[in-house]
Amino acid sequence: MEQTVAELAEARGHGKYLDDVPDVWTAAIDGRVRRLVGEDGLVLAGRITEDGRKPELADVPKPVTVPNPKPGIEPPARTYCAATDTVEQLVDHAINSDAQVLFVPDSTVPSGR
């Protein structure tokens, strides 16, 4: 893992590092990702534009739990208009372009911001 973090720092120093999800998505679609590193707990929700080129990210919906629901009352159908498998789709694009995909513990990947 330390080697991966060091390689990320080196890639950043050479301008070969992306940490903006829409930019990473486009690079993966174009087959320009050599290594995709994601944190274990990364969850992204959003829609993919019609042309498939860019994710429009949204806040991940938080589950709502009612402590003592009345018997016989069904919860409403979920109508989120956002997919929560955006990370899975990104990984699939990277793998399809022969990129190496690694997952590391949360807070391992340094943020560029």
N, C-alpha and C positions, 0 to 999 in steps of 0.2 A: 504494500500500500504506500509506503514512504517513497518508493521509486515512482509510482504513478503520480503522486503529488509533486515530486520534483520535476517530472516530465511535463506536467501541466504548467508549472512555473516557467520552465524553459520555453514551452510553446507560447505562453503569454508574452514573454520577452522578445520572441521573434515575430509577434503579430499573427500567430497561427492558432489562436485560442478564441473560441466563441463561448459566451455564457448567456447570451440573450436567446431565449427559447425560439422566437420566430426565425432568428438567423440560423440557429442550429438546425431547425426543422428544414429550412430551405437548403442548407448545405447537405443534409442527409438525403433529401429528395434528389438532389443533383449528383449524389455519389461523391461528395467532396469531404466526407468525414473519414478520417483514418482510425480514430479512437473516440468512442462516446463514453464518457464517464458520468454516471448518475449516482446520486445518493439514495440509499435504501428507502428512505421515507418520502421520496419525491412523488407528489401527486399533482397532476395538472389536469384541469378541466377546461373545456372550451369546445369551440366548433372549428372545423377546418373549412377554409374558404372553398367555394365551388370548384376552383381550379386545382385544389389540393396542395397549393403552394405555401400556405401560411395559416398557422393556428391563430384564432382569435380567442385568447385566454380569458377565463372567467374565474371568479372566486369559487373554490371548491365548496359545494353545499355542505353545511354541517347537519348531521342527523338530529332530528327532533324526537325526543322521547316523552311521551305523556306518562306520568307516574302511575295513575290508576284509571285507565280508560274504561268507559262503561261497556258492559258486556253487549255483544251484538253489533257494535259500531266498527265498521271497517275504516281503515285509514284511506285517505284519498289516493287516487292513482298518482304516481310520480310523473310530473310533467316538466322535469328539468329539460331545458333545451340545450344542454351541454353534455358532451361525452366526457366520462372520467377516465377513459383508457388512453388518453393522449400520450402518456409515457410509453405505453405498450406499442402504440402506432409508430412513435419516434424510433423506438428500439428496432421494430420490424424494418423500417426504412434503412436504418444503419446496417443491420445484418444483411439485408438484400443487396447492399452495395459493398459487401465484404469488409465492413468496418469491424474493429474489435470493440466489444461492448463490455464495460466493467461497472459493477456497482460497488460502492464504498459506503462505510458508515456515515450517518448524517453528520453534518458540520465538518466534513473532511475536505470538500472541494472549496478552495478559496474563491470568494466572490470578487469580481472585478470592480465592484462599486463600493 
